[in-house]
Amino acid sequence: MREKGIWNDATISPVLPRFALERINVPTLLISAEDDLYRAYPSARYTAAHIPGAQFVGYPSVRHLPLGDWKKASSEVIGLLQNVP
């Protein structure tokens, strides 16, 4: 099932329209790793750069999810949630 989802993502991603990220006005946190096998790191950085006030947390090497440093990732999420008005 997961493989079908990955193939679907690969098929539709190149033809998706650009979203108006600049219009997002909610607290936003993006967490990614440079060695993510799905190569999501550049997209996460781009997204964070275009959402006003967004925070980006990048890890150099933990694979697909920040499992190698889950305590730090969890603390980033908790910090964001504690600061939501």
N, CA, C and O atoms as a Maestro MAE file, in Angstrom:
{
 s_m_m2io_version
 :::
 2.0.0
}

f_m_ct {
 s_m_title
 :::
 protein
 m_atom[340] {
  # First column is atom index #
  i_m_mmod_type
  r_m_x_coord
  r_m_y_coord
  r_m_z_coord
  i_m_residue_number
  s_m_chain_name
  s_m_pdb_residue_name
  s_m_pdb_atom_name
  i_m_atomic_number
  :::
  1 25 0.814 -1.184 0.000 1 A "MET " " N  " 7
  2 3 0.000 0.000 0.000 1 A "MET " " CA " 6
  3 2 0.868 1.262 0.000 1 A "MET " " C  " 6
  4 15 0.591 2.226 -0.715 1 A "MET " " O  " 8
  5 25 1.907 1.232 0.807 2 A "ARG " " N  " 7
  6 3 2.780 2.395 0.894 2 A "ARG " " CA " 6
  7 2 3.474 2.652 -0.445 2 A "ARG " " C  " 6
  8 15 3.650 3.801 -0.850 2 A "ARG " " O  " 8
  9 25 3.861 1.586 -1.118 3 A "GLU " " N  " 7
  10 3 4.538 1.742 -2.410 3 A "GLU " " CA " 6
  11 2 3.611 2.435 -3.416 3 A "GLU " " C  " 6
  12 15 4.062 3.277 -4.192 3 A "GLU " " O  " 8
  13 25 2.333 2.090 -3.407 4 A "LYS " " N  " 7
  14 3 1.384 2.741 -4.316 4 A "LYS " " CA " 6
  15 2 1.309 4.235 -4.028 4 A "LYS " " C  " 6
  16 15 1.235 5.046 -4.952 4 A "LYS " " O  " 8
  17 25 1.326 4.595 -2.764 5 A "GLY " " N  " 7
  18 3 1.280 6.004 -2.396 5 A "GLY " " CA " 6
  19 2 2.510 6.761 -2.863 5 A "GLY " " C  " 6
  20 15 2.413 7.895 -3.332 5 A "GLY " " O  " 8
  21 25 3.665 6.128 -2.731 6 A "ILE " " N  " 7
  22 3 4.915 6.760 -3.173 6 A "ILE " " CA " 6
  23 2 4.891 6.958 -4.685 6 A "ILE " " C  " 6
  24 15 5.285 8.017 -5.175 6 A "ILE " " O  " 8
  25 25 4.437 5.960 -5.421 7 A "TRP " " N  " 7
  26 3 4.351 6.104 -6.881 7 A "TRP " " CA " 6
  27 2 3.350 7.180 -7.263 7 A "TRP " " C  " 6
  28 15 3.571 7.924 -8.218 7 A "TRP " " O  " 8
  29 25 2.256 7.268 -6.526 8 A "ASN " " N  " 7
  30 3 1.276 8.316 -6.788 8 A "ASN " " CA " 6
  31 2 1.896 9.695 -6.560 8 A "ASN " " C  " 6
  32 15 1.729 10.595 -7.383 8 A "ASN " " O  " 8
  33 25 2.602 9.860 -5.457 9 A "ASP " " N  " 7
  34 3 3.270 11.131 -5.171 9 A "ASP " " CA " 6
  35 2 4.238 11.506 -6.288 9 A "ASP " " C  " 6
  36 15 4.279 12.656 -6.725 9 A "ASP " " O  " 8
  37 25 5.014 10.532 -6.744 10 A "ALA " " N  " 7
  38 3 5.998 10.785 -7.797 10 A "ALA " " CA " 6
  39 2 5.324 11.183 -9.108 10 A "ALA " " C  " 6
  40 15 5.886 11.948 -9.892 10 A "ALA " " O  " 8
  41 25 4.128 10.668 -9.342 11 A "THR " " N  " 7
  42 3 3.410 10.972 -10.573 11 A "THR " " CA " 6
  43 2 2.791 12.363 -10.549 11 A "THR " " C  " 6
  44 15 2.866 13.090 -11.540 11 A "THR " " O  " 8
  45 25 2.177 12.745 -9.425 12 A "ILE " " N  " 7
  46 3 1.462 14.022 -9.407 12 A "ILE " " CA " 6
  47 2 2.308 15.210 -8.988 12 A "ILE " " C  " 6
  48 15 1.993 16.347 -9.340 12 A "ILE " " O  " 8
  49 25 3.376 14.966 -8.245 13 A "SER " " N  " 7
  50 3 4.183 16.082 -7.745 13 A "SER " " CA " 6
  51 2 4.694 17.023 -8.828 13 A "SER " " C  " 6
  52 15 4.621 18.238 -8.644 13 A "SER " " O  " 8
  53 25 5.204 16.524 -9.937 14 A "PRO " " N  " 7
  54 3 5.740 17.439 -10.948 14 A "PRO " " CA " 6
  55 2 4.682 18.321 -11.629 14 A "PRO " " C  " 6
  56 15 5.029 19.335 -12.234 14 A "PRO " " O  " 8
  57 25 3.426 17.956 -11.541 15 A "VAL " " N  " 7
  58 3 2.394 18.730 -12.248 15 A "VAL " " CA " 6
  59 2 1.499 19.544 -11.316 15 A "VAL " " C  " 6
  60 15 0.546 20.179 -11.766 15 A "VAL " " O  " 8
  61 25 1.805 19.527 -10.025 16 A "LEU " " N  " 7
  62 3 1.004 20.318 -9.091 16 A "LEU " " CA " 6
  63 2 1.267 21.805 -9.296 16 A "LEU " " C  " 6
  64 15 2.400 22.202 -9.567 16 A "LEU " " O  " 8
  65 25 0.237 22.625 -9.169 17 A "PRO " " N  " 7
  66 3 0.456 24.069 -9.272 17 A "PRO " " CA " 6
  67 2 1.203 24.573 -8.032 17 A "PRO " " C  " 6
  68 15 1.200 23.924 -6.986 17 A "PRO " " O  " 8
  69 25 1.833 25.725 -8.165 18 A "ARG " " N  " 7
  70 3 2.516 26.317 -7.020 18 A "ARG " " CA " 6
  71 2 1.462 26.840 -6.058 18 A "ARG " " C  " 6
  72 15 0.545 27.559 -6.455 18 A "ARG " " O  " 8
  73 25 1.601 26.473 -4.796 19 A "PHE " " N  " 7
  74 3 0.682 26.954 -3.775 19 A "PHE " " CA " 6
  75 2 1.103 28.345 -3.324 19 A "PHE " " C  " 6
  76 15 2.289 28.673 -3.348 19 A "PHE " " O  " 8
  77 25 0.153 29.151 -2.920 20 A "ALA " " N  " 7
  78 3 0.434 30.509 -2.446 20 A "ALA " " CA " 6
  79 2 0.903 30.439 -0.994 20 A "ALA " " C  " 6
  80 15 0.166 30.792 -0.074 20 A "ALA " " O  " 8
  81 25 2.123 29.986 -0.808 21 A "LEU " " N  " 7
  82 3 2.670 29.804 0.536 21 A "LEU " " CA " 6
  83 2 2.696 31.104 1.322 21 A "LEU " " C  " 6
  84 15 2.545 31.096 2.544 21 A "LEU " " O  " 8
  85 25 2.887 32.218 0.630 22 A "GLU " " N  " 7
  86 3 2.946 33.522 1.279 22 A "GLU " " CA " 6
  87 2 1.648 33.883 1.980 22 A "GLU " " C  " 6
  88 15 1.630 34.771 2.832 22 A "GLU " " O  " 8
  89 25 0.565 33.208 1.632 23 A "ARG " " N  " 7
  90 3 -0.747 33.495 2.223 23 A "ARG " " CA " 6
  91 2 -1.016 32.681 3.488 23 A "ARG " " C  " 6
  92 15 -2.016 32.915 4.167 23 A "ARG " " O  " 8
  93 25 -0.158 31.753 3.807 24 A "ILE " " N  " 7
  94 3 -0.339 30.938 5.015 24 A "ILE " " CA " 6
  95 2 -0.009 31.811 6.220 24 A "ILE " " C  " 6
  96 15 1.055 32.426 6.281 24 A "ILE " " O  " 8
  97 25 -0.916 31.858 7.162 25 A "ASN " " N  " 7
  98 3 -0.704 32.723 8.324 25 A "ASN " " CA " 6
  99 2 -0.953 32.000 9.646 25 A "ASN " " C  " 6
  100 15 -1.587 32.531 10.558 25 A "ASN " " O  " 8
  101 25 -0.448 30.799 9.721 26 A "VAL " " N  " 7
  102 3 -0.512 30.027 10.962 26 A "VAL " " CA " 6
  103 2 0.908 29.616 11.334 26 A "VAL " " C  " 6
  104 15 1.771 29.527 10.460 26 A "VAL " " O  " 8
  105 25 1.162 29.365 12.610 27 A "PRO " " N  " 7
  106 3 2.500 28.916 12.997 27 A "PRO " " CA " 6
  107 2 2.864 27.638 12.231 27 A "PRO " " C  " 6
  108 15 2.087 26.685 12.173 27 A "PRO " " O  " 8
  109 25 4.047 27.647 11.655 28 A "THR " " N  " 7
  110 3 4.460 26.543 10.797 28 A "THR " " CA " 6
  111 2 5.868 26.094 11.147 28 A "THR " " C  " 6
  112 15 6.776 26.915 11.279 28 A "THR " " O  " 8
  113 25 6.045 24.792 11.297 29 A "LEU " " N  " 7
  114 3 7.341 24.208 11.587 29 A "LEU " " CA " 6
  115 2 7.596 23.115 10.559 29 A "LEU " " C  " 6
  116 15 6.770 22.222 10.373 29 A "LEU " " O  " 8
  117 25 8.736 23.189 9.899 30 A "LEU " " N  " 7
  118 3 9.129 22.150 8.946 30 A "LEU " " CA " 6
  119 2 10.397 21.502 9.451 30 A "LEU " " C  " 6
  120 15 11.372 22.185 9.766 30 A "LEU " " O  " 8
  121 25 10.384 20.178 9.528 31 A "ILE " " N  " 7
  122 3 11.540 19.423 9.992 31 A "ILE " " CA " 6
  123 2 11.926 18.450 8.886 31 A "ILE " " C  " 6
  124 15 11.082 17.713 8.375 31 A "ILE " " O  " 8
  125 25 13.200 18.451 8.520 32 A "SER " " N  " 7
  126 3 13.652 17.551 7.467 32 A "SER " " CA " 6
  127 2 15.110 17.196 7.679 32 A "SER " " C  " 6
  128 15 15.809 17.827 8.472 32 A "SER " " O  " 8
  129 25 15.560 16.181 6.964 33 A "ALA " " N  " 7
  130 3 16.951 15.740 7.033 33 A "ALA " " CA " 6
  131 2 17.557 15.775 5.637 33 A "ALA " " C  " 6
  132 15 16.910 15.417 4.653 33 A "ALA " " O  " 8
  133 25 18.799 16.209 5.570 34 A "GLU " " N  " 7
  134 3 19.476 16.315 4.273 34 A "GLU " " CA " 6
  135 2 19.583 14.974 3.561 34 A "GLU " " C  " 6
  136 15 19.558 14.920 2.331 34 A "GLU " " O  " 8
  137 25 19.702 13.890 4.323 35 A "ASP " " N  " 7
  138 3 19.852 12.586 3.684 35 A "ASP " " CA " 6
  139 2 18.533 11.812 3.588 35 A "ASP " " C  " 6
  140 15 18.535 10.587 3.467 35 A "ASP " " O  " 8
  141 25 17.428 12.519 3.640 36 A "ASP " " N  " 7
  142 3 16.106 11.914 3.467 36 A "ASP " " CA " 6
  143 2 16.071 11.198 2.117 36 A "ASP " " C  " 6
  144 15 16.371 11.796 1.084 36 A "ASP " " O  " 8
  145 25 15.712 9.947 2.131 37 A "LEU " " N  " 7
  146 3 15.697 9.160 0.900 37 A "LEU " " CA " 6
  147 2 14.683 9.683 -0.122 37 A "LEU " " C  " 6
  148 15 14.799 9.395 -1.313 37 A "LEU " " O  " 8
  149 25 13.695 10.449 0.338 38 A "TYR " " N  " 7
  150 3 12.699 11.003 -0.573 38 A "TYR " " CA " 6
  151 2 13.083 12.400 -1.058 38 A "TYR " " C  " 6
  152 15 12.326 13.035 -1.792 38 A "TYR " " O  " 8
  153 25 14.244 12.872 -0.653 39 A "ARG " " N  " 7
  154 3 14.787 14.168 -1.077 39 A "ARG " " CA " 6
  155 2 13.834 15.326 -0.774 39 A "ARG " " C  " 6
  156 15 13.636 16.214 -1.603 39 A "ARG " " O  " 8
  157 25 13.254 15.304 0.413 40 A "ALA " " N  " 7
  158 3 12.286 16.332 0.812 40 A "ALA " " CA " 6
  159 2 12.947 17.578 1.389 40 A "ALA " " C  " 6
  160 15 12.287 18.606 1.542 40 A "ALA " " O  " 8
  161 25 14.232 17.507 1.710 41 A "TYR " " N  " 7
  162 3 14.927 18.604 2.370 41 A "TYR " " CA " 6
  163 2 14.845 19.920 1.585 41 A "TYR " " C  " 6
  164 15 14.465 20.936 2.167 41 A "TYR " " O  " 8
  165 25 15.181 19.946 0.300 42 A "PRO " " N  " 7
  166 3 15.093 21.212 -0.443 42 A "PRO " " CA " 6
  167 2 13.669 21.783 -0.471 42 A "PRO " " C  " 6
  168 15 13.482 22.996 -0.374 42 A "PRO " " O  " 8
  169 25 12.690 20.922 -0.599 43 A "SER " " N  " 7
  170 3 11.296 21.387 -0.608 43 A "SER " " CA " 6
  171 2 10.896 21.966 0.744 43 A "SER " " C  " 6
  172 15 10.188 22.970 0.809 43 A "SER " " O  " 8
  173 25 11.347 21.337 1.817 44 A "ALA " " N  " 7
  174 3 11.031 21.839 3.157 44 A "ALA " " CA " 6
  175 2 11.671 23.207 3.376 44 A "ALA " " C  " 6
  176 15 11.039 24.110 3.925 44 A "ALA " " O  " 8
  177 25 12.920 23.360 2.948 45 A "ARG " " N  " 7
  178 3 13.599 24.657 3.085 45 A "ARG " " CA " 6
  179 2 12.878 25.724 2.259 45 A "ARG " " C  " 6
  180 15 12.661 26.839 2.734 45 A "ARG " " O  " 8
  181 25 12.515 25.385 1.043 46 A "TYR " " N  " 7
  182 3 11.804 26.318 0.166 46 A "TYR " " CA " 6
  183 2 10.483 26.740 0.805 46 A "TYR " " C  " 6
  184 15 10.154 27.925 0.851 46 A "TYR " " O  " 8
  185 25 9.740 25.766 1.291 47 A "THR " " N  " 7
  186 3 8.447 26.037 1.895 47 A "THR " " CA " 6
  187 2 8.602 26.951 3.108 47 A "THR " " C  " 6
  188 15 7.860 27.922 3.257 47 A "THR " " O  " 8
  189 25 9.557 26.642 3.966 48 A "ALA " " N  " 7
  190 3 9.783 27.469 5.155 48 A "ALA " " CA " 6
  191 2 10.185 28.888 4.776 48 A "ALA " " C  " 6
  192 15 9.806 29.844 5.453 48 A "ALA " " O  " 8
  193 25 10.945 29.029 3.705 49 A "ALA " " N  " 7
  194 3 11.396 30.351 3.275 49 A "ALA " " CA " 6
  195 2 10.258 31.204 2.723 49 A "ALA " " C  " 6
  196 15 10.361 32.430 2.686 49 A "ALA " " O  " 8
  197 25 9.179 30.562 2.295 50 A "HIS " " N  " 7
  198 3 8.082 31.301 1.665 50 A "HIS " " CA " 6
  199 2 6.837 31.443 2.530 50 A "HIS " " C  " 6
  200 15 5.905 32.152 2.152 50 A "HIS " " O  " 8
  201 25 6.804 30.784 3.682 51 A "ILE " " N  " 7
  202 3 5.696 30.962 4.621 51 A "ILE " " CA " 6
  203 2 6.153 31.979 5.664 51 A "ILE " " C  " 6
  204 15 7.143 31.750 6.359 51 A "ILE " " O  " 8
  205 25 5.447 33.093 5.777 52 A "PRO " " N  " 7
  206 3 5.858 34.116 6.741 52 A "PRO " " CA " 6
  207 2 5.978 33.556 8.161 52 A "PRO " " C  " 6
  208 15 5.043 32.957 8.691 52 A "PRO " " O  " 8
  209 25 7.153 33.766 8.762 53 A "GLY " " N  " 7
  210 3 7.373 33.346 10.137 53 A "GLY " " CA " 6
  211 2 7.605 31.863 10.336 53 A "GLY " " C  " 6
  212 15 7.746 31.414 11.474 53 A "GLY " " O  " 8
  213 25 7.650 31.094 9.267 54 A "ALA " " N  " 7
  214 3 7.844 29.648 9.414 54 A "ALA " " CA " 6
  215 2 9.230 29.357 9.973 54 A "ALA " " C  " 6
  216 15 10.182 30.105 9.752 54 A "ALA " " O  " 8
  217 25 9.314 28.259 10.696 55 A "GLN " " N  " 7
  218 3 10.578 27.816 11.266 55 A "GLN " " CA " 6
  219 2 11.001 26.538 10.554 55 A "GLN " " C  " 6
  220 15 10.193 25.629 10.361 55 A "GLN " " O  " 8
  221 25 12.261 26.475 10.169 56 A "PHE " " N  " 7
  222 3 12.816 25.282 9.532 56 A "PHE " " CA " 6
  223 2 13.871 24.682 10.441 56 A "PHE " " C  " 6
  224 15 14.755 25.391 10.922 56 A "PHE " " O  " 8
  225 25 13.783 23.382 10.680 57 A "VAL " " N  " 7
  226 3 14.800 22.665 11.442 57 A "VAL " " CA " 6
  227 2 15.349 21.583 10.520 57 A "VAL " " C  " 6
  228 15 14.627 20.679 10.101 57 A "VAL " " O  " 8
  229 25 16.622 21.690 10.218 58 A "GLY " " N  " 7
  230 3 17.256 20.729 9.327 58 A "GLY " " CA " 6
  231 2 18.278 19.883 10.057 58 A "GLY " " C  " 6
  232 15 19.049 20.377 10.880 58 A "GLY " " O  " 8
  233 25 18.269 18.615 9.745 59 A "TYR " " N  " 7
  234 3 19.236 17.674 10.297 59 A "TYR " " CA " 6
  235 2 20.144 17.212 9.162 59 A "TYR " " C  " 6
  236 15 19.672 17.008 8.044 59 A "TYR " " O  " 8
  237 25 21.414 17.045 9.425 60 A "PRO " " N  " 7
  238 3 22.307 16.615 8.348 60 A "PRO " " CA " 6
  239 2 22.132 15.141 7.977 60 A "PRO " " C  " 6
  240 15 22.230 14.791 6.801 60 A "PRO " " O  " 8
  241 25 21.878 14.281 8.950 61 A "SER " " N  " 7
  242 3 21.890 12.860 8.627 61 A "SER " " CA " 6
  243 2 21.064 12.043 9.606 61 A "SER " " C  " 6
  244 15 21.573 11.593 10.632 61 A "SER " " O  " 8
  245 25 19.810 11.855 9.293 62 A "VAL " " N  " 7
  246 3 18.977 10.977 10.126 62 A "VAL " " CA " 6
  247 2 18.003 10.155 9.302 62 A "VAL " " C  " 6
  248 15 17.165 9.451 9.867 62 A "VAL " " O  " 8
  249 25 18.087 10.223 8.031 63 A "ARG " " N  " 7
  250 3 17.239 9.500 7.074 63 A "ARG " " CA " 6
  251 2 15.863 10.148 6.950 63 A "ARG " " C  " 6
  252 15 15.735 11.365 7.088 63 A "ARG " " O  " 8
  253 25 14.823 9.333 6.686 64 A "HIS " " N  " 7
  254 3 13.515 9.885 6.308 64 A "HIS " " CA " 6
  255 2 12.849 10.721 7.386 64 A "HIS " " C  " 6
  256 15 12.287 11.771 7.077 64 A "HIS " " O  " 8
  257 25 12.892 10.302 8.608 65 A "LEU " " N  " 7
  258 3 12.303 11.067 9.702 65 A "LEU " " CA " 6
  259 2 13.389 11.379 10.715 65 A "LEU " " C  " 6
  260 15 14.407 10.688 10.753 65 A "LEU " " O  " 8
  261 25 13.197 12.396 11.531 66 A "PRO " " N  " 7
  262 3 14.239 12.718 12.507 66 A "PRO " " CA " 6
  263 2 14.319 11.698 13.639 66 A "PRO " " C  " 6
  264 15 14.288 12.056 14.816 66 A "PRO " " O  " 8
  265 25 14.421 10.434 13.269 67 A "LEU " " N  " 7
  266 3 14.465 9.373 14.278 67 A "LEU " " CA " 6
  267 2 15.777 9.371 15.036 67 A "LEU " " C  " 6
  268 15 15.824 8.981 16.203 67 A "LEU " " O  " 8
  269 25 16.841 9.803 14.382 68 A "GLY " " N  " 7
  270 3 18.133 9.814 15.043 68 A "GLY " " CA " 6
  271 2 18.191 10.820 16.171 68 A "GLY " " C  " 6
  272 15 18.985 10.662 17.099 68 A "GLY " " O  " 8
  273 25 17.367 11.850 16.110 69 A "ASP " " N  " 7
  274 3 17.366 12.882 17.146 69 A "ASP " " CA " 6
  275 2 15.913 13.223 17.488 69 A "ASP " " C  " 6
  276 15 15.520 14.390 17.477 69 A "ASP " " O  " 8
  277 25 15.132 12.202 17.787 70 A "TRP " " N  " 7
  278 3 13.699 12.398 18.010 70 A "TRP " " CA " 6
  279 2 13.416 13.285 19.207 70 A "TRP " " C  " 6
  280 15 12.390 13.966 19.236 70 A "TRP " " O  " 8
  281 25 14.304 13.295 20.200 71 A "LYS " " N  " 7
  282 3 14.070 14.150 21.370 71 A "LYS " " CA " 6
  283 2 14.130 15.621 20.962 71 A "LYS " " C  " 6
  284 15 13.293 16.418 21.386 71 A "LYS " " O  " 8
  285 25 15.107 15.981 20.146 72 A "LYS " " N  " 7
  286 3 15.207 17.363 19.687 72 A "LYS " " CA " 6
  287 2 14.013 17.718 18.800 72 A "LYS " " C  " 6
  288 15 13.430 18.793 18.942 72 A "LYS " " O  " 8
  289 25 13.654 16.822 17.891 73 A "ALA " " N  " 7
  290 3 12.514 17.079 17.010 73 A "ALA " " CA " 6
  291 2 11.236 17.246 17.827 73 A "ALA " " C  " 6
  292 15 10.437 18.141 17.556 73 A "ALA " " O  " 8
  293 25 11.045 16.397 18.814 74 A "SER " " N  " 7
  294 3 9.859 16.494 19.670 74 A "SER " " CA " 6
  295 2 9.841 17.809 20.422 74 A "SER " " C  " 6
  296 15 8.789 18.428 20.583 74 A "SER " " O  " 8
  297 25 11.010 18.234 20.882 75 A "SER " " N  " 7
  298 3 11.065 19.489 21.624 75 A "SER " " CA " 6
  299 2 10.757 20.678 20.719 75 A "SER " " C  " 6
  300 15 10.179 21.662 21.178 75 A "SER " " O  " 8
  301 25 11.135 20.605 19.433 76 A "GLU " " N  " 7
  302 3 10.793 21.665 18.475 76 A "GLU " " CA " 6
  303 2 9.276 21.742 18.291 76 A "GLU " " C  " 6
  304 15 8.703 22.831 18.270 76 A "GLU " " O  " 8
  305 25 8.639 20.593 18.161 77 A "VAL " " N  " 7
  306 3 7.177 20.550 17.987 77 A "VAL " " CA " 6
  307 2 6.485 21.083 19.243 77 A "VAL " " C  " 6
  308 15 5.563 21.892 19.144 77 A "VAL " " O  " 8
  309 25 6.918 20.642 20.406 78 A "ILE " " N  " 7
  310 3 6.330 21.116 21.656 78 A "ILE " " CA " 6
  311 2 6.516 22.617 21.798 78 A "ILE " " C  " 6
  312 15 5.591 23.319 22.206 78 A "ILE " " O  " 8
  313 25 7.709 23.121 21.465 79 A "GLY " " N  " 7
  314 3 7.961 24.557 21.522 79 A "GLY " " CA " 6
  315 2 7.019 25.339 20.624 79 A "GLY " " C  " 6
  316 15 6.512 26.391 21.015 79 A "GLY " " O  " 8
  317 25 6.783 24.830 19.424 80 A "LEU " " N  " 7
  318 3 5.854 25.503 18.513 80 A "LEU " " CA " 6
  319 2 4.450 25.517 19.126 80 A "LEU " " C  " 6
  320 15 3.795 26.559 19.151 80 A "LEU " " O  " 8
  321 25 3.997 24.382 19.611 81 A "LEU " " N  " 7
  322 3 2.645 24.284 20.157 81 A "LEU " " CA " 6
  323 2 2.457 25.152 21.410 81 A "LEU " " C  " 6
  324 15 1.377 25.699 21.634 81 A "LEU " " O  " 8
  325 25 3.497 25.270 22.209 82 A "GLN " " N  " 7
  326 3 3.391 26.088 23.423 82 A "GLN " " CA " 6
  327 2 3.314 27.580 23.112 82 A "GLN " " C  " 6
  328 15 2.847 28.369 23.934 82 A "GLN " " O  " 8
  329 25 3.771 27.958 21.933 83 A "ASN " " N  " 7
  330 3 3.777 29.370 21.562 83 A "ASN " " CA " 6
  331 2 2.630 29.764 20.636 83 A "ASN " " C  " 6
  332 15 2.579 30.895 20.153 83 A "ASN " " O  " 8
  333 25 1.720 28.838 20.390 84 A "VAL " " N  " 7
  334 3 0.564 29.164 19.560 84 A "VAL " " CA " 6
  335 2 -0.412 29.990 20.406 84 A "VAL " " C  " 6
  336 15 -0.813 29.571 21.492 84 A "VAL " " O  " 8
  337 25 -0.787 31.162 19.898 85 A "PRO " " N  " 7
  338 3 -1.710 32.007 20.691 85 A "PRO " " CA " 6
  339 2 -3.089 31.386 20.843 85 A "PRO " " C  " 6
  340 15 -3.964 31.974 21.479 85 A "PRO " " O  " 8
  :::
 }
 m_bond[339] {
  # First column is bond index #
  i_m_from
  i_m_to
  i_m_order
  :::
  1 1 2 1
  2 2 3 1
  3 3 4 2
  4 3 5 1
  5 5 6 1
  6 6 7 1
  7 7 8 2
  8 7 9 1
  9 9 10 1
  10 10 11 1
  11 11 12 2
  12 11 13 1
  13 13 14 1
  14 14 15 1
  15 15 16 2
  16 15 17 1
  17 17 18 1
  18 18 19 1
  19 19 20 2
  20 19 21 1
  21 21 22 1
  22 22 23 1
  23 23 24 2
  24 23 25 1
  25 25 26 1
  26 26 27 1
  27 27 28 2
  28 27 29 1
  29 29 30 1
  30 30 31 1
  31 31 32 2
  32 31 33 1
  33 33 34 1
  34 34 35 1
  35 35 36 2
  36 35 37 1
  37 37 38 1
  38 38 39 1
  39 39 40 2
  40 39 41 1
  41 41 42 1
  42 42 43 1
  43 43 44 2
  44 43 45 1
  45 45 46 1
  46 46 47 1
  47 47 48 2
  48 47 49 1
  49 49 50 1
  50 50 51 1
  51 51 52 2
  52 51 53 1
  53 53 54 1
  54 54 55 1
  55 55 56 2
  56 55 57 1
  57 57 58 1
  58 58 59 1
  59 59 60 2
  60 59 61 1
  61 61 62 1
  62 62 63 1
  63 63 64 2
  64 63 65 1
  65 65 66 1
  66 66 67 1
  67 67 68 2
  68 67 69 1
  69 69 70 1
  70 70 71 1
  71 71 72 2
  72 71 73 1
  73 73 74 1
  74 74 75 1
  75 75 76 2
  76 75 77 1
  77 77 78 1
  78 78 79 1
  79 79 80 2
  80 79 81 1
  81 81 82 1
  82 82 83 1
  83 83 84 2
  84 83 85 1
  85 85 86 1
  86 86 87 1
  87 87 88 2
  88 87 89 1
  89 89 90 1
  90 90 91 1
  91 91 92 2
  92 91 93 1
  93 93 94 1
  94 94 95 1
  95 95 96 2
  96 95 97 1
  97 97 98 1
  98 98 99 1
  99 99 100 2
  100 99 101 1
  101 101 102 1
  102 102 103 1
  103 103 104 2
  104 103 105 1
  105 105 106 1
  106 106 107 1
  107 107 108 2
  108 107 109 1
  109 109 110 1
  110 110 111 1
  111 111 112 2
  112 111 113 1
  113 113 114 1
  114 114 115 1
  115 115 116 2
  116 115 117 1
  117 117 118 1
  118 118 119 1
  119 119 120 2
  120 119 121 1
  121 121 122 1
  122 122 123 1
  123 123 124 2
  124 123 125 1
  125 125 126 1
  126 126 127 1
  127 127 128 2
  128 127 129 1
  129 129 130 1
  130 130 131 1
  131 131 132 2
  132 131 133 1
  133 133 134 1
  134 134 135 1
  135 135 136 2
  136 135 137 1
  137 137 138 1
  138 138 139 1
  139 139 140 2
  140 139 141 1
  141 141 142 1
  142 142 143 1
  143 143 144 2
  144 143 145 1
  145 145 146 1
  146 146 147 1
  147 147 148 2
  148 147 149 1
  149 149 150 1
  150 150 151 1
  151 151 152 2
  152 151 153 1
  153 153 154 1
  154 154 155 1
  155 155 156 2
  156 155 157 1
  157 157 158 1
  158 158 159 1
  159 159 160 2
  160 159 161 1
  161 161 162 1
  162 162 163 1
  163 163 164 2
  164 163 165 1
  165 165 166 1
  166 166 167 1
  167 167 168 2
  168 167 169 1
  169 169 170 1
  170 170 171 1
  171 171 172 2
  172 171 173 1
  173 173 174 1
  174 174 175 1
  175 175 176 2
  176 175 177 1
  177 177 178 1
  178 178 179 1
  179 179 180 2
  180 179 181 1
  181 181 182 1
  182 182 183 1
  183 183 184 2
  184 183 185 1
  185 185 186 1
  186 186 187 1
  187 187 188 2
  188 187 189 1
  189 189 190 1
  190 190 191 1
  191 191 192 2
  192 191 193 1
  193 193 194 1
  194 194 195 1
  195 195 196 2
  196 195 197 1
  197 197 198 1
  198 198 199 1
  199 199 200 2
  200 199 201 1
  201 201 202 1
  202 202 203 1
  203 203 204 2
  204 203 205 1
  205 205 206 1
  206 206 207 1
  207 207 208 2
  208 207 209 1
  209 209 210 1
  210 210 211 1
  211 211 212 2
  212 211 213 1
  213 213 214 1
  214 214 215 1
  215 215 216 2
  216 215 217 1
  217 217 218 1
  218 218 219 1
  219 219 220 2
  220 219 221 1
  221 221 222 1
  222 222 223 1
  223 223 224 2
  224 223 225 1
  225 225 226 1
  226 226 227 1
  227 227 228 2
  228 227 229 1
  229 229 230 1
  230 230 231 1
  231 231 232 2
  232 231 233 1
  233 233 234 1
  234 234 235 1
  235 235 236 2
  236 235 237 1
  237 237 238 1
  238 238 239 1
  239 239 240 2
  240 239 241 1
  241 241 242 1
  242 242 243 1
  243 243 244 2
  244 243 245 1
  245 245 246 1
  246 246 247 1
  247 247 248 2
  248 247 249 1
  249 249 250 1
  250 250 251 1
  251 251 252 2
  252 251 253 1
  253 253 254 1
  254 254 255 1
  255 255 256 2
  256 255 257 1
  257 257 258 1
  258 258 259 1
  259 259 260 2
  260 259 261 1
  261 261 262 1
  262 262 263 1
  263 263 264 2
  264 263 265 1
  265 265 266 1
  266 266 267 1
  267 267 268 2
  268 267 269 1
  269 269 270 1
  270 270 271 1
  271 271 272 2
  272 271 273 1
  273 273 274 1
  274 274 275 1
  275 275 276 2
  276 275 277 1
  277 277 278 1
  278 278 279 1
  279 279 280 2
  280 279 281 1
  281 281 282 1
  282 282 283 1
  283 283 284 2
  284 283 285 1
  285 285 286 1
  286 286 287 1
  287 287 288 2
  288 287 289 1
  289 289 290 1
  290 290 291 1
  291 291 292 2
  292 291 293 1
  293 293 294 1
  294 294 295 1
  295 295 296 2
  296 295 297 1
  297 297 298 1
  298 298 299 1
  299 299 300 2
  300 299 301 1
  301 301 302 1
  302 302 303 1
  303 303 304 2
  304 303 305 1
  305 305 306 1
  306 306 307 1
  307 307 308 2
  308 307 309 1
  309 309 310 1
  310 310 311 1
  311 311 312 2
  312 311 313 1
  313 313 314 1
  314 314 315 1
  315 315 316 2
  316 315 317 1
  317 317 318 1
  318 318 319 1
  319 319 320 2
  320 319 321 1
  321 321 322 1
  322 322 323 1
  323 323 324 2
  324 323 325 1
  325 325 326 1
  326 326 327 1
  327 327 328 2
  328 327 329 1
  329 329 330 1
  330 330 331 1
  331 331 332 2
  332 331 333 1
  333 333 334 1
  334 334 335 1
  335 335 336 2
  336 335 337 1
  337 337 338 1
  338 338 339 1
  339 339 340 2
  :::
 }
}
